[in-house]
Amino acid sequence: MASAAHKKTVTPEEYLAAERRSEIKHEYDRGFIIAMAGASRWHNRIVLNAGAEIRAHLKGRPCEAFVSDMRILVADTGLYTYPDLVIACGEPRFLDAETDTLINPVAIVEVLSPSTEAYDRGKKFAHYRRIPSLVEFVLVAQDRPLIERFTRRGDEWALATFEGLDATLALESAGVRVPLREIYDRVDFAAAEGDAG
């Protein structure tokens, strides 16, 4: 999420040229470049756990998972951002030959933190809903075993909640089922609750 925005607006082409040289990640939203905050230990552990489990379930199947360094473009709104985890099925399509900006995700996963939760649930999800290929948007709490999955049903988004370590997250878009016990493996919920990242 945003930490600071530059005052001068830039074009998407200027953003991409600078971003591809940058050592830190930035979002781009309607002319503004926004530095992304770093992630906490627990946030990173959850992303790694979920990514590893999903990747294992996708072996030999026509879907591919990418973790937080894969940028996506919401073409309809012009937002460039880095989800925590993204899945593409069929042939992944990219903005250009650099293959670093995915344009056809079927599922996006964001791990919530106090500094990003409102943005992820609100404005960012509003952007994501404009991606024609997107079927599922998943929000993962880091302070308790709770996952919310929004699934596109025509023009509506249906919510399913998966709660407790004995629950299993179902990703319909990729045909994947992942136990929450695996996603939250070695996560200290008490420590994660006070973690801002």
C-alpha positions as CSV (number, residue, x, y, z in Angstrom):
1,M,0.0,0.0,0.0
2,A,1.0,3.6,-0.2
3,S,3.6,5.3,1.9
4,A,4.2,8.4,-0.1
5,A,3.2,9.7,-3.5
6,H,5.3,11.9,-5.8
7,K,3.7,15.3,-6.6
8,K,4.4,15.2,-10.3
9,T,2.3,12.9,-12.4
10,V,3.9,10.6,-14.9
11,T,2.7,8.5,-17.8
12,P,2.4,4.7,-17.6
13,E,5.4,4.4,-19.9
14,E,7.5,6.6,-17.6
15,Y,6.3,4.6,-14.6
16,L,7.2,1.2,-16.2
17,A,10.6,2.5,-17.3
18,A,11.5,3.7,-13.8
19,E,9.9,0.7,-12.1
20,R,11.9,-1.8,-14.1
21,R,15.1,-0.1,-12.8
22,S,13.9,0.4,-9.3
23,E,15.1,-1.7,-6.3
24,I,11.8,-1.2,-4.5
25,K,8.3,-1.7,-5.7
26,H,5.7,1.0,-6.5
27,E,2.1,1.0,-7.5
28,Y,0.9,3.3,-10.2
29,D,-2.5,4.9,-10.1
30,R,-3.7,7.6,-12.5
31,G,-0.4,9.3,-12.9
32,F,0.9,8.9,-9.4
33,I,3.7,6.6,-8.3
34,I,3.2,5.2,-4.8
35,A,6.0,3.4,-2.8
36,M,4.8,0.2,-1.4
37,A,5.4,-0.6,2.3
38,G,7.4,-3.6,3.3
39,A,5.7,-6.7,4.7
40,S,6.1,-8.3,8.2
41,R,7.5,-11.7,9.0
42,W,4.0,-13.2,9.4
43,H,2.7,-11.6,6.2
44,N,5.7,-13.1,4.3
45,R,5.3,-16.5,6.0
46,I,1.6,-16.7,5.0
47,V,2.3,-15.6,1.4
48,L,5.1,-18.2,1.1
49,N,3.0,-21.0,2.7
50,A,0.0,-20.2,0.5
51,G,2.1,-19.9,-2.6
52,A,3.9,-23.2,-2.0
53,E,0.7,-25.1,-1.3
54,I,-1.0,-23.6,-4.4
55,R,2.0,-24.3,-6.6
56,A,2.1,-27.9,-5.4
57,H,-1.6,-28.4,-6.3
58,L,-1.1,-26.8,-9.7
59,K,1.7,-29.1,-10.9
60,G,0.8,-30.7,-14.2
61,R,-2.2,-28.5,-14.6
62,P,-2.8,-25.5,-17.0
63,C,-2.5,-22.8,-14.2
64,E,0.5,-20.9,-12.8
65,A,0.9,-19.1,-9.5
66,F,3.1,-16.0,-9.0
67,V,4.0,-14.4,-5.8
68,S,4.4,-10.7,-4.9
69,D,7.0,-9.7,-7.5
70,M,4.6,-10.2,-10.4
71,R,3.0,-6.9,-11.3
72,I,-0.5,-6.9,-12.7
73,L,-2.3,-4.2,-14.7
74,V,-5.9,-3.4,-14.3
75,A,-6.3,-2.2,-17.9
76,D,-9.7,-0.7,-17.4
77,T,-8.5,1.6,-14.6
78,G,-4.8,1.9,-15.3
79,L,-3.7,0.6,-11.9
80,Y,-0.4,-1.2,-11.8
81,T,0.1,-3.1,-8.5
82,Y,1.7,-6.2,-6.9
83,P,-0.7,-8.6,-5.3
84,D,0.6,-11.0,-2.7
85,L,-0.3,-14.0,-4.9
86,V,-1.9,-14.3,-8.3
87,I,-3.0,-17.2,-10.4
88,A,-3.3,-17.3,-14.2
89,C,-4.9,-20.3,-16.0
90,G,-4.5,-21.1,-19.6
91,E,-1.8,-19.1,-21.4
92,P,-0.7,-16.2,-19.1
93,R,-0.9,-12.9,-21.0
94,F,1.5,-10.0,-20.4
95,L,1.5,-6.3,-21.2
96,D,4.7,-6.6,-23.3
97,A,7.7,-8.8,-24.1
98,E,9.2,-8.1,-20.6
99,T,6.7,-10.6,-19.2
100,D,6.7,-8.8,-15.8
101,T,3.1,-7.3,-16.0
102,L,0.3,-9.9,-16.0
103,I,-3.0,-8.8,-17.5
104,N,-5.2,-12.0,-17.2
105,P,-5.2,-13.2,-13.6
106,V,-8.1,-15.6,-12.6
107,A,-7.4,-15.3,-8.9
108,I,-5.8,-12.7,-6.7
109,V,-4.8,-13.2,-3.0
110,E,-4.0,-10.4,-0.6
111,V,-2.8,-10.9,3.0
112,L,-4.3,-8.3,5.2
113,S,-2.5,-6.1,7.6
114,P,-3.6,-3.1,9.7
115,S,-1.9,-0.7,7.3
116,T,-3.5,-2.2,4.1
117,E,-6.8,-3.8,5.1
118,A,-9.1,-0.8,4.3
119,Y,-7.4,-0.2,0.9
120,D,-7.4,-4.0,0.0
121,R,-11.1,-4.4,0.9
122,G,-12.2,-1.1,-0.7
123,K,-10.4,0.8,-3.4
124,K,-8.1,-2.0,-4.5
125,F,-11.0,-4.6,-4.8
126,A,-12.9,-2.0,-6.8
127,H,-10.0,-1.9,-9.2
128,Y,-9.7,-5.7,-9.3
129,R,-13.4,-6.2,-10.1
130,R,-12.7,-4.5,-13.4
131,I,-10.4,-7.3,-14.6
132,P,-12.5,-9.4,-17.0
133,S,-10.5,-12.6,-16.4
134,L,-10.7,-12.3,-12.6
135,V,-13.0,-15.0,-11.0
136,E,-11.8,-14.9,-7.4
137,F,-10.5,-12.4,-4.9
138,V,-9.2,-13.8,-1.6
139,L,-8.4,-11.9,1.6
140,V,-6.3,-13.6,4.2
141,A,-6.2,-12.4,7.8
142,Q,-2.8,-12.7,9.4
143,D,-3.9,-12.3,13.1
144,R,-6.3,-15.3,13.1
145,P,-7.1,-18.3,10.8
146,L,-9.7,-16.5,8.6
147,I,-10.0,-16.3,4.8
148,E,-12.7,-14.6,2.8
149,R,-13.1,-15.6,-0.8
150,F,-15.1,-13.4,-3.2
151,T,-16.2,-15.3,-6.4
152,R,-17.6,-13.7,-9.5
153,R,-21.1,-14.9,-10.3
154,G,-22.2,-12.9,-13.4
155,D,-22.3,-9.3,-12.3
156,E,-22.3,-10.2,-8.6
157,W,-19.5,-11.2,-6.2
158,A,-20.4,-14.0,-3.7
159,L,-18.6,-14.2,-0.4
160,A,-17.5,-17.5,1.3
161,T,-15.7,-17.5,4.6
162,F,-13.2,-20.2,5.7
163,E,-12.4,-20.0,9.4
164,G,-10.3,-22.1,11.8
165,L,-7.3,-24.2,11.2
166,D,-9.5,-27.2,10.3
167,A,-11.1,-25.4,7.4
168,T,-10.0,-25.8,3.7
169,L,-9.9,-22.9,1.3
170,A,-11.4,-23.8,-2.1
171,L,-10.2,-21.9,-5.2
172,E,-12.7,-22.8,-7.8
173,S,-10.9,-20.9,-10.6
174,A,-7.9,-23.2,-10.4
175,G,-9.5,-26.3,-8.9
176,V,-7.4,-26.1,-5.7
177,R,-8.2,-26.9,-2.1
178,V,-5.7,-25.8,0.6
179,P,-6.1,-26.5,4.3
180,L,-5.8,-23.3,6.4
181,R,-3.5,-25.3,8.7
182,E,-1.0,-25.3,5.9
183,I,-1.5,-21.6,5.0
184,Y,-1.0,-20.6,8.6
185,D,1.8,-23.1,9.4
186,R,4.2,-21.6,12.0
187,V,2.3,-18.3,12.2
188,D,2.2,-16.8,15.7
189,F,-1.2,-15.1,15.8
190,A,-0.5,-13.2,19.0
191,A,2.6,-11.6,17.4
192,A,0.9,-11.1,14.1
193,E,-2.0,-9.2,15.7
194,G,0.4,-6.4,16.8
195,D,2.4,-6.4,13.6
196,A,1.7,-3.5,11.3
197,G,3.3,-4.9,8.2
